[in-house]
Amino acid sequence: MKPRILIAGGGTGGHLFPALAVADELRKRGAEVMFAGTRSGIEARVIPQRDYPIRYLWLSGFNRRRILSNLLFPFKVLTSLLQSIQIIISFKPQAALGTGGYVCGPVLLVAALMGTPLILQEQNSFPGITTRLLSRLAKIVFLNFKEAASYLRDGIEWRHAGNPVRVGFDEVDREKAVARWGLNQNLPTILVFGGSQGAISINRAIEENLPQLSERCNLIWSRGYIDKSDTSAWQGPGTLIVKPFIDDMPNAYAASDLAVCRSGAMTLSELQAAKLPAILVPYPFAAGDHQRHNAEVFCKYGGSVMIDNKDLTGERLFAEITKLLDDKDKVEKMRHALSELPEQNAAAAIADELIIAAG
């Protein structure tokens, strides 16, 4: 019989894409995989496209800044627990994986209490509250950053395995990627993105510099679904590609010489896999300031530089971009530093553990 694996994780791409990387590995091994998520998270759009079944919970995160918006929170938690019981009874998972986000809480709690072996994967150097709470019930916690272990309770088994990364980030040919995007082959290319939600501060800083950037480089810009920045100042000769979201990130990474982005754990793992130097702007409101912790750990190896979000201006960003574009030796050293970071096949390691747990 095929092992049945339940996977919960989503809300943002940082939680979802590691889960998908493990799911793809499990699929290769003949396992039956089902996802649990919410209709408001990125998983509602991406999972069906990847041809995986998904069951939805009526749940949302607790909003610490808009307290009145949480009036339905207790009812959502109760409803999601009942929905989780239905999912476990109907699917009968033999093992479950959680990759973070509030959706993990109810369904993995119910799964563990009903006897399903639980495995967690934590992307950040400061573990999220869901990981910290569920880790007491988990068979093992896989960590992207070994520094995260210090935040887990004593006695919890953990393994430093890196982050599961989608297939293809180190396999795309640069020339084909440049041609695919229709870029000016005589200019370097900057990739700008803020994760699946976009990044307003980065978008504003880029918008201020469109005339200067258009003379120096190509720009592939993923600005989110809400942002409507004015791009009329772009004149060329560089090529401008603007999208709300980039589905084909392997080709975007392969075509680029430098990235400007947040420092979510999945982003850093993909930068490492693609060997792409970056200017990191940590999201300042991330839980436990984990994006700053991520960036500091990553920059320590020399593969990136960091600008605090509070210090980010158009002038500061353009100065940093110019400094790197004018110093090819520096960029090459950053690229080499990324290649020196330890690489682990986290997706395979986690899939191995899930198959064993499913027994």
Contacts in CASP RR format, 6 or more apart in sequence:
PFRMAT RR
TARGET T0000
AUTHOR 0000-0000-0000
METHOD contacts of the structure
MODEL  1
MKPRILIAGGGTGGHLFPALAVADELRKRGAEVMFAGTRSGIEARVIPQR
DYPIRYLWLSGFNRRRILSNLLFPFKVLTSLLQSIQIIISFKPQAALGTG
GYVCGPVLLVAALMGTPLILQEQNSFPGITTRLLSRLAKIVFLNFKEAAS
YLRDGIEWRHAGNPVRVGFDEVDREKAVARWGLNQNLPTILVFGGSQGAI
SINRAIEENLPQLSERCNLIWSRGYIDKSDTSAWQGPGTLIVKPFIDDMP
NAYAASDLAVCRSGAMTLSELQAAKLPAILVPYPFAAGDHQRHNAEVFCK
YGGSVMIDNKDLTGERLFAEITKLLDDKDKVEKMRHALSELPEQNAAAAI
ADELIIAAG
2 30 0 8 1.000
2 31 0 8 1.000
2 32 0 8 1.000
3 26 0 8 1.000
3 30 0 8 1.000
3 31 0 8 1.000
3 32 0 8 1.000
3 94 0 8 1.000
3 95 0 8 1.000
3 354 0 8 1.000
3 355 0 8 1.000
3 358 0 8 1.000
3 359 0 8 1.000
4 31 0 8 1.000
4 32 0 8 1.000
4 34 0 8 1.000
4 91 0 8 1.000
4 92 0 8 1.000
4 93 0 8 1.000
4 94 0 8 1.000
4 95 0 8 1.000
4 358 0 8 1.000
5 23 0 8 1.000
5 26 0 8 1.000
5 31 0 8 1.000
5 32 0 8 1.000
5 33 0 8 1.000
5 34 0 8 1.000
5 93 0 8 1.000
5 94 0 8 1.000
5 95 0 8 1.000
5 96 0 8 1.000
5 97 0 8 1.000
5 354 0 8 1.000
5 358 0 8 1.000
6 33 0 8 1.000
6 34 0 8 1.000
6 35 0 8 1.000
6 36 0 8 1.000
6 87 0 8 1.000
6 88 0 8 1.000
6 91 0 8 1.000
6 93 0 8 1.000
6 95 0 8 1.000
6 96 0 8 1.000
6 97 0 8 1.000
6 107 0 8 1.000
6 111 0 8 1.000
6 116 0 8 1.000
7 19 0 8 1.000
7 22 0 8 1.000
7 23 0 8 1.000
7 33 0 8 1.000
7 34 0 8 1.000
7 35 0 8 1.000
7 36 0 8 1.000
7 96 0 8 1.000
7 97 0 8 1.000
7 98 0 8 1.000
7 99 0 8 1.000
8 19 0 8 1.000
8 35 0 8 1.000
8 36 0 8 1.000
8 37 0 8 1.000
8 96 0 8 1.000
8 97 0 8 1.000
8 98 0 8 1.000
8 99 0 8 1.000
8 100 0 8 1.000
8 103 0 8 1.000
8 104 0 8 1.000
8 105 0 8 1.000
8 107 0 8 1.000
8 108 0 8 1.000
9 15 0 8 1.000
9 16 0 8 1.000
9 19 0 8 1.000
9 35 0 8 1.000
9 36 0 8 1.000
9 37 0 8 1.000
9 43 0 8 1.000
9 98 0 8 1.000
9 99 0 8 1.000
9 100 0 8 1.000
9 101 0 8 1.000
9 103 0 8 1.000
9 104 0 8 1.000
10 16 0 8 1.000
10 19 0 8 1.000
10 37 0 8 1.000
10 38 0 8 1.000
10 41 0 8 1.000
10 42 0 8 1.000
10 43 0 8 1.000
10 99 0 8 1.000
10 100 0 8 1.000
10 101 0 8 1.000
10 103 0 8 1.000
11 37 0 8 1.000
11 38 0 8 1.000
11 40 0 8 1.000
11 41 0 8 1.000
11 42 0 8 1.000
11 43 0 8 1.000
11 101 0 8 1.000
11 102 0 8 1.000
11 103 0 8 1.000
12 41 0 8 1.000
12 42 0 8 1.000
12 101 0 8 1.000
12 195 0 8 1.000
12 196 0 8 1.000
12 197 0 8 1.000
13 42 0 8 1.000
13 46 0 8 1.000
13 195 0 8 1.000
13 196 0 8 1.000
13 266 0 8 1.000
14 123 0 8 1.000
14 195 0 8 1.000
14 196 0 8 1.000
14 264 0 8 1.000
14 265 0 8 1.000
14 266 0 8 1.000
14 267 0 8 1.000
15 99 0 8 1.000
15 100 0 8 1.000
15 101 0 8 1.000
15 123 0 8 1.000
16 42 0 8 1.000
16 43 0 8 1.000
16 46 0 8 1.000
16 47 0 8 1.000
16 99 0 8 1.000
16 196 0 8 1.000
17 164 0 8 1.000
17 165 0 8 1.000
17 166 0 8 1.000
17 266 0 8 1.000
18 99 0 8 1.000
18 121 0 8 1.000
18 123 0 8 1.000
18 163 0 8 1.000
18 164 0 8 1.000
18 165 0 8 1.000
18 266 0 8 1.000
18 346 0 8 1.000
18 347 0 8 1.000
19 35 0 8 1.000
19 97 0 8 1.000
19 98 0 8 1.000
19 99 0 8 1.000
19 121 0 8 1.000
19 164 0 8 1.000
20 46 0 8 1.000
20 47 0 8 1.000
20 50 0 8 1.000
20 166 0 8 1.000
21 164 0 8 1.000
21 165 0 8 1.000
21 166 0 8 1.000
21 167 0 8 1.000
21 346 0 8 1.000
21 347 0 8 1.000
22 97 0 8 1.000
22 99 0 8 1.000
22 121 0 8 1.000
22 164 0 8 1.000
22 347 0 8 1.000
22 350 0 8 1.000
22 351 0 8 1.000
22 354 0 8 1.000
23 33 0 8 1.000
23 35 0 8 1.000
23 50 0 8 1.000
23 52 0 8 1.000
24 166 0 8 1.000
24 167 0 8 1.000
24 347 0 8 1.000
25 164 0 8 1.000
25 347 0 8 1.000
25 348 0 8 1.000
25 350 0 8 1.000
25 351 0 8 1.000
26 33 0 8 1.000
26 351 0 8 1.000
26 354 0 8 1.000
26 355 0 8 1.000
27 33 0 8 1.000
29 351 0 8 1.000
29 355 0 8 1.000
31 351 0 8 1.000
31 354 0 8 1.000
31 355 0 8 1.000
31 358 0 8 1.000
33 52 0 8 1.000
33 53 0 8 1.000
34 52 0 8 1.000
34 53 0 8 1.000
34 54 0 8 1.000
34 55 0 8 1.000
34 87 0 8 1.000
34 91 0 8 1.000
34 93 0 8 1.000
35 43 0 8 1.000
35 47 0 8 1.000
35 52 0 8 1.000
35 53 0 8 1.000
35 54 0 8 1.000
35 55 0 8 1.000
36 54 0 8 1.000
36 55 0 8 1.000
36 56 0 8 1.000
36 57 0 8 1.000
36 84 0 8 1.000
36 87 0 8 1.000
36 103 0 8 1.000
36 107 0 8 1.000
37 43 0 8 1.000
37 44 0 8 1.000
37 47 0 8 1.000
37 54 0 8 1.000
37 55 0 8 1.000
37 56 0 8 1.000
37 57 0 8 1.000
37 103 0 8 1.000
37 107 0 8 1.000
38 44 0 8 1.000
38 56 0 8 1.000
38 57 0 8 1.000
38 58 0 8 1.000
38 59 0 8 1.000
38 60 0 8 1.000
38 103 0 8 1.000
39 56 0 8 1.000
40 60 0 8 1.000
42 196 0 8 1.000
43 54 0 8 1.000
43 103 0 8 1.000
44 54 0 8 1.000
44 56 0 8 1.000
47 54 0 8 1.000
48 54 0 8 1.000
55 83 0 8 1.000
55 87 0 8 1.000
55 91 0 8 1.000
56 83 0 8 1.000
57 79 0 8 1.000
57 80 0 8 1.000
57 83 0 8 1.000
57 84 0 8 1.000
57 103 0 8 1.000
57 106 0 8 1.000
57 107 0 8 1.000
58 76 0 8 1.000
58 79 0 8 1.000
58 80 0 8 1.000
58 83 0 8 1.000
59 76 0 8 1.000
59 77 0 8 1.000
59 79 0 8 1.000
59 80 0 8 1.000
59 102 0 8 1.000
59 103 0 8 1.000
59 106 0 8 1.000
60 73 0 8 1.000
60 76 0 8 1.000
60 102 0 8 1.000
61 73 0 8 1.000
61 102 0 8 1.000
62 70 0 8 1.000
62 73 0 8 1.000
62 102 0 8 1.000
63 69 0 8 1.000
63 70 0 8 1.000
77 106 0 8 1.000
80 106 0 8 1.000
80 107 0 8 1.000
81 106 0 8 1.000
81 109 0 8 1.000
81 110 0 8 1.000
83 106 0 8 1.000
83 107 0 8 1.000
84 106 0 8 1.000
84 107 0 8 1.000
84 109 0 8 1.000
84 110 0 8 1.000
84 111 0 8 1.000
85 110 0 8 1.000
85 114 0 8 1.000
87 107 0 8 1.000
87 110 0 8 1.000
88 107 0 8 1.000
88 110 0 8 1.000
88 111 0 8 1.000
88 114 0 8 1.000
88 116 0 8 1.000
93 111 0 8 1.000
93 116 0 8 1.000
94 116 0 8 1.000
94 117 0 8 1.000
94 357 0 8 1.000
94 358 0 8 1.000
94 359 0 8 1.000
95 116 0 8 1.000
95 117 0 8 1.000
95 118 0 8 1.000
95 119 0 8 1.000
95 354 0 8 1.000
95 355 0 8 1.000
95 357 0 8 1.000
95 358 0 8 1.000
95 359 0 8 1.000
96 107 0 8 1.000
96 108 0 8 1.000
96 111 0 8 1.000
96 112 0 8 1.000
96 116 0 8 1.000
96 117 0 8 1.000
96 118 0 8 1.000
96 119 0 8 1.000
97 119 0 8 1.000
97 120 0 8 1.000
97 121 0 8 1.000
97 350 0 8 1.000
97 354 0 8 1.000
98 104 0 8 1.000
98 108 0 8 1.000
98 118 0 8 1.000
98 119 0 8 1.000
98 120 0 8 1.000
98 121 0 8 1.000
98 134 0 8 1.000
99 120 0 8 1.000
99 121 0 8 1.000
99 123 0 8 1.000
100 120 0 8 1.000
100 121 0 8 1.000
100 122 0 8 1.000
100 123 0 8 1.000
100 128 0 8 1.000
100 130 0 8 1.000
100 131 0 8 1.000
101 128 0 8 1.000
101 130 0 8 1.000
102 130 0 8 1.000
104 130 0 8 1.000
104 134 0 8 1.000
105 130 0 8 1.000
105 133 0 8 1.000
105 134 0 8 1.000
108 118 0 8 1.000
108 134 0 8 1.000
108 137 0 8 1.000
109 134 0 8 1.000
109 137 0 8 1.000
111 118 0 8 1.000
112 118 0 8 1.000
112 134 0 8 1.000
112 137 0 8 1.000
112 138 0 8 1.000
113 137 0 8 1.000
117 139 0 8 1.000
117 357 0 8 1.000
117 358 0 8 1.000
118 134 0 8 1.000
118 137 0 8 1.000
118 138 0 8 1.000
118 139 0 8 1.000
119 138 0 8 1.000
119 139 0 8 1.000
119 140 0 8 1.000
119 141 0 8 1.000
119 142 0 8 1.000
119 350 0 8 1.000
119 353 0 8 1.000
119 354 0 8 1.000
119 357 0 8 1.000
120 131 0 8 1.000
120 134 0 8 1.000
120 135 0 8 1.000
120 138 0 8 1.000
120 140 0 8 1.000
120 141 0 8 1.000
120 142 0 8 1.000
121 141 0 8 1.000
121 142 0 8 1.000
121 144 0 8 1.000
121 164 0 8 1.000
121 346 0 8 1.000
121 350 0 8 1.000
122 128 0 8 1.000
122 131 0 8 1.000
122 141 0 8 1.000
122 142 0 8 1.000
122 143 0 8 1.000
122 144 0 8 1.000
122 148 0 8 1.000
123 144 0 8 1.000
123 163 0 8 1.000
123 264 0 8 1.000
123 265 0 8 1.000
123 266 0 8 1.000
123 269 0 8 1.000
124 144 0 8 1.000
124 145 0 8 1.000
124 148 0 8 1.000
124 264 0 8 1.000
124 265 0 8 1.000
124 290 0 8 1.000
124 291 0 8 1.000
124 293 0 8 1.000
124 294 0 8 1.000
125 144 0 8 1.000
125 145 0 8 1.000
125 147 0 8 1.000
125 148 0 8 1.000
125 265 0 8 1.000
125 290 0 8 1.000
125 293 0 8 1.000
125 294 0 8 1.000
125 297 0 8 1.000
126 148 0 8 1.000
126 151 0 8 1.000
126 287 0 8 1.000
126 288 0 8 1.000
126 289 0 8 1.000
126 290 0 8 1.000
126 293 0 8 1.000
127 135 0 8 1.000
127 148 0 8 1.000
127 151 0 8 1.000
127 152 0 8 1.000
128 287 0 8 1.000
128 288 0 8 1.000
128 290 0 8 1.000
129 287 0 8 1.000
131 141 0 8 1.000
132 151 0 8 1.000
132 152 0 8 1.000
135 141 0 8 1.000
135 152 0 8 1.000
135 153 0 8 1.000
135 156 0 8 1.000
136 153 0 8 1.000
136 156 0 8 1.000
138 156 0 8 1.000
138 157 0 8 1.000
139 157 0 8 1.000
139 353 0 8 1.000
139 357 0 8 1.000
140 157 0 8 1.000
140 158 0 8 1.000
140 159 0 8 1.000
140 353 0 8 1.000
141 152 0 8 1.000
141 156 0 8 1.000
141 157 0 8 1.000
141 158 0 8 1.000
141 159 0 8 1.000
142 158 0 8 1.000
142 159 0 8 1.000
142 161 0 8 1.000
142 162 0 8 1.000
142 346 0 8 1.000
142 349 0 8 1.000
142 350 0 8 1.000
142 353 0 8 1.000
143 149 0 8 1.000
143 158 0 8 1.000
143 159 0 8 1.000
143 160 0 8 1.000
143 161 0 8 1.000
143 162 0 8 1.000
144 161 0 8 1.000
144 162 0 8 1.000
144 163 0 8 1.000
144 265 0 8 1.000
144 269 0 8 1.000
144 346 0 8 1.000
145 160 0 8 1.000
145 162 0 8 1.000
145 265 0 8 1.000
145 293 0 8 1.000
145 294 0 8 1.000
145 297 0 8 1.000
146 160 0 8 1.000
147 293 0 8 1.000
147 297 0 8 1.000
148 158 0 8 1.000
149 158 0 8 1.000
149 160 0 8 1.000
152 158 0 8 1.000
159 349 0 8 1.000
160 344 0 8 1.000
161 344 0 8 1.000
161 346 0 8 1.000
161 349 0 8 1.000
161 350 0 8 1.000
162 269 0 8 1.000
162 344 0 8 1.000
162 346 0 8 1.000
163 265 0 8 1.000
163 266 0 8 1.000
163 268 0 8 1.000
163 269 0 8 1.000
163 346 0 8 1.000
164 269 0 8 1.000
164 346 0 8 1.000
164 347 0 8 1.000
164 350 0 8 1.000
165 266 0 8 1.000
165 269 0 8 1.000
165 270 0 8 1.000
165 273 0 8 1.000
165 346 0 8 1.000
165 347 0 8 1.000
166 249 0 8 1.000
166 250 0 8 1.000
166 270 0 8 1.000
168 250 0 8 1.000
168 273 0 8 1.000
169 249 0 8 1.000
169 250 0 8 1.000
169 253 0 8 1.000
169 270 0 8 1.000
169 273 0 8 1.000
169 274 0 8 1.000
170 273 0 8 1.000
170 274 0 8 1.000
170 275 0 8 1.000
171 250 0 8 1.000
172 250 0 8 1.000
172 251 0 8 1.000
172 253 0 8 1.000
172 254 0 8 1.000
173 254 0 8 1.000
174 254 0 8 1.000
174 255 0 8 1.000
176 251 0 8 1.000
176 254 0 8 1.000
177 250 0 8 1.000
177 251 0 8 1.000
177 252 0 8 1.000
177 254 0 8 1.000
177 255 0 8 1.000
178 185 0 8 1.000
178 189 0 8 1.000
178 255 0 8 1.000
180 248 0 8 1.000
180 251 0 8 1.000
180 255 0 8 1.000
181 189 0 8 1.000
181 218 0 8 1.000
181 220 0 8 1.000
181 239 0 8 1.000
181 241 0 8 1.000
181 251 0 8 1.000
181 252 0 8 1.000
181 255 0 8 1.000
182 239 0 8 1.000
183 189 0 8 1.000
183 218 0 8 1.000
183 220 0 8 1.000
183 238 0 8 1.000
183 239 0 8 1.000
183 241 0 8 1.000
183 255 0 8 1.000
184 218 0 8 1.000
184 237 0 8 1.000
184 238 0 8 1.000
184 239 0 8 1.000
186 237 0 8 1.000
187 216 0 8 1.000
187 217 0 8 1.000
187 218 0 8 1.000
187 237 0 8 1.000
187 238 0 8 1.000
188 216 0 8 1.000
188 217 0 8 1.000
188 218 0 8 1.000
188 257 0 8 1.000
188 258 0 8 1.000
188 325 0 8 1.000
189 217 0 8 1.000
189 218 0 8 1.000
189 219 0 8 1.000
189 220 0 8 1.000
189 255 0 8 1.000
189 256 0 8 1.000
189 257 0 8 1.000
189 258 0 8 1.000
190 213 0 8 1.000
190 217 0 8 1.000
190 218 0 8 1.000
190 219 0 8 1.000
190 220 0 8 1.000
190 256 0 8 1.000
190 257 0 8 1.000
190 258 0 8 1.000
190 259 0 8 1.000
190 260 0 8 1.000
190 321 0 8 1.000
191 220 0 8 1.000
191 252 0 8 1.000
191 253 0 8 1.000
191 255 0 8 1.000
191 256 0 8 1.000
191 258 0 8 1.000
191 259 0 8 1.000
191 260 0 8 1.000
191 261 0 8 1.000
191 276 0 8 1.000
192 202 0 8 1.000
192 206 0 8 1.000
192 219 0 8 1.000
192 220 0 8 1.000
192 221 0 8 1.000
192 222 0 8 1.000
192 223 0 8 1.000
192 259 0 8 1.000
192 260 0 8 1.000
192 261 0 8 1.000
193 199 0 8 1.000
193 221 0 8 1.000
193 222 0 8 1.000
193 223 0 8 1.000
193 246 0 8 1.000
193 259 0 8 1.000
193 261 0 8 1.000
193 267 0 8 1.000
194 202 0 8 1.000
194 222 0 8 1.000
194 224 0 8 1.000
194 261 0 8 1.000
194 262 0 8 1.000
194 267 0 8 1.000
195 222 0 8 1.000
195 261 0 8 1.000
195 262 0 8 1.000
195 264 0 8 1.000
195 267 0 8 1.000
196 245 0 8 1.000
197 224 0 8 1.000
198 222 0 8 1.000
198 223 0 8 1.000
198 224 0 8 1.000
198 226 0 8 1.000
198 227 0 8 1.000
199 261 0 8 1.000
199 262 0 8 1.000
199 281 0 8 1.000
199 283 0 8 1.000
200 227 0 8 1.000
201 281 0 8 1.000
201 309 0 8 1.000
201 312 0 8 1.000
202 260 0 8 1.000
202 261 0 8 1.000
202 262 0 8 1.000
202 281 0 8 1.000
202 312 0 8 1.000
202 317 0 8 1.000
203 223 0 8 1.000
203 227 0 8 1.000
203 229 0 8 1.000
204 229 0 8 1.000
204 314 0 8 1.000
205 312 0 8 1.000
205 313 0 8 1.000
205 314 0 8 1.000
205 316 0 8 1.000
205 317 0 8 1.000
205 318 0 8 1.000
206 213 0 8 1.000
206 219 0 8 1.000
206 221 0 8 1.000
206 229 0 8 1.000
206 260 0 8 1.000
206 314 0 8 1.000
206 317 0 8 1.000
207 229 0 8 1.000
207 230 0 8 1.000
207 231 0 8 1.000
207 233 0 8 1.000
208 313 0 8 1.000
208 314 0 8 1.000
208 315 0 8 1.000
208 318 0 8 1.000
209 314 0 8 1.000
209 317 0 8 1.000
209 318 0 8 1.000
209 321 0 8 1.000
210 231 0 8 1.000
210 233 0 8 1.000
210 234 0 8 1.000
210 240 0 8 1.000
211 233 0 8 1.000
211 234 0 8 1.000
211 235 0 8 1.000
212 318 0 8 1.000
213 219 0 8 1.000
213 234 0 8 1.000
213 318 0 8 1.000
213 321 0 8 1.000
214 233 0 8 1.000
214 234 0 8 1.000
214 235 0 8 1.000
214 236 0 8 1.000
214 237 0 8 1.000
214 238 0 8 1.000
214 240 0 8 1.000
215 235 0 8 1.000
215 236 0 8 1.000
215 237 0 8 1.000
215 238 0 8 1.000
216 238 0 8 1.000
216 321 0 8 1.000
216 322 0 8 1.000
216 325 0 8 1.000
217 238 0 8 1.000
217 257 0 8 1.000
217 325 0 8 1.000
218 238 0 8 1.000
218 239 0 8 1.000
218 240 0 8 1.000
218 241 0 8 1.000
219 234 0 8 1.000
219 238 0 8 1.000
219 239 0 8 1.000
219 240 0 8 1.000
219 241 0 8 1.000
220 241 0 8 1.000
220 243 0 8 1.000
220 246 0 8 1.000
220 252 0 8 1.000
220 255 0 8 1.000
220 256 0 8 1.000
221 240 0 8 1.000
221 241 0 8 1.000
221 242 0 8 1.000
221 243 0 8 1.000
222 243 0 8 1.000
222 244 0 8 1.000
222 245 0 8 1.000
222 246 0 8 1.000
222 252 0 8 1.000
223 229 0 8 1.000
223 242 0 8 1.000
223 243 0 8 1.000
223 244 0 8 1.000
224 244 0 8 1.000
224 245 0 8 1.000
225 244 0 8 1.000
225 245 0 8 1.000
227 244 0 8 1.000
229 242 0 8 1.000
231 240 0 8 1.000
231 242 0 8 1.000
234 240 0 8 1.000
246 252 0 8 1.000
249 270 0 8 1.000
250 274 0 8 1.000
253 259 0 8 1.000
253 270 0 8 1.000
253 271 0 8 1.000
253 274 0 8 1.000
253 276 0 8 1.000
254 274 0 8 1.000
256 276 0 8 1.000
257 276 0 8 1.000
257 277 0 8 1.000
257 325 0 8 1.000
257 331 0 8 1.000
258 276 0 8 1.000
258 277 0 8 1.000
258 278 0 8 1.000
258 279 0 8 1.000
258 321 0 8 1.000
258 324 0 8 1.000
258 325 0 8 1.000
258 331 0 8 1.000
259 271 0 8 1.000
259 276 0 8 1.000
259 277 0 8 1.000
259 278 0 8 1.000
259 279 0 8 1.000
260 278 0 8 1.000
260 279 0 8 1.000
260 281 0 8 1.000
260 317 0 8 1.000
260 321 0 8 1.000
261 267 0 8 1.000
261 271 0 8 1.000
261 278 0 8 1.000
261 279 0 8 1.000
261 280 0 8 1.000
261 281 0 8 1.000
262 280 0 8 1.000
262 281 0 8 1.000
262 282 0 8 1.000
262 283 0 8 1.000
262 291 0 8 1.000
263 280 0 8 1.000
263 281 0 8 1.000
263 282 0 8 1.000
263 283 0 8 1.000
263 291 0 8 1.000
263 292 0 8 1.000
263 294 0 8 1.000
263 295 0 8 1.000
263 298 0 8 1.000
263 304 0 8 1.000
263 306 0 8 1.000
264 282 0 8 1.000
264 283 0 8 1.000
264 286 0 8 1.000
264 290 0 8 1.000
264 291 0 8 1.000
264 294 0 8 1.000
265 290 0 8 1.000
265 294 0 8 1.000
268 294 0 8 1.000
268 295 0 8 1.000
268 298 0 8 1.000
268 304 0 8 1.000
271 277 0 8 1.000
271 278 0 8 1.000
271 304 0 8 1.000
271 338 0 8 1.000
272 338 0 8 1.000
272 341 0 8 1.000
272 343 0 8 1.000
273 343 0 8 1.000
275 335 0 8 1.000
275 338 0 8 1.000
275 339 0 8 1.000
276 335 0 8 1.000
276 338 0 8 1.000
277 303 0 8 1.000
277 304 0 8 1.000
277 324 0 8 1.000
277 331 0 8 1.000
277 334 0 8 1.000
277 335 0 8 1.000
277 338 0 8 1.000
278 303 0 8 1.000
278 304 0 8 1.000
278 305 0 8 1.000
279 304 0 8 1.000
279 305 0 8 1.000
279 306 0 8 1.000
279 307 0 8 1.000
279 317 0 8 1.000
279 320 0 8 1.000
279 321 0 8 1.000
279 324 0 8 1.000
280 295 0 8 1.000
280 298 0 8 1.000
280 299 0 8 1.000
280 304 0 8 1.000
280 305 0 8 1.000
280 306 0 8 1.000
280 307 0 8 1.000
281 306 0 8 1.000
281 307 0 8 1.000
281 308 0 8 1.000
281 309 0 8 1.000
281 312 0 8 1.000
282 289 0 8 1.000
282 291 0 8 1.000
282 292 0 8 1.000
282 294 0 8 1.000
282 295 0 8 1.000
282 306 0 8 1.000
282 308 0 8 1.000
282 309 0 8 1.000
283 291 0 8 1.000
283 309 0 8 1.000
284 291 0 8 1.000
284 292 0 8 1.000
284 308 0 8 1.000
284 309 0 8 1.000
284 310 0 8 1.000
286 292 0 8 1.000
295 304 0 8 1.000
295 306 0 8 1.000
296 306 0 8 1.000
298 304 0 8 1.000
299 305 0 8 1.000
299 306 0 8 1.000
301 337 0 8 1.000
301 338 0 8 1.000
301 340 0 8 1.000
301 341 0 8 1.000
302 333 0 8 1.000
302 334 0 8 1.000
302 337 0 8 1.000
303 334 0 8 1.000
303 335 0 8 1.000
303 337 0 8 1.000
303 338 0 8 1.000
304 334 0 8 1.000
305 320 0 8 1.000
305 324 0 8 1.000
307 316 0 8 1.000
307 317 0 8 1.000
307 320 0 8 1.000
323 330 0 8 1.000
324 330 0 8 1.000
324 331 0 8 1.000
325 331 0 8 1.000
END
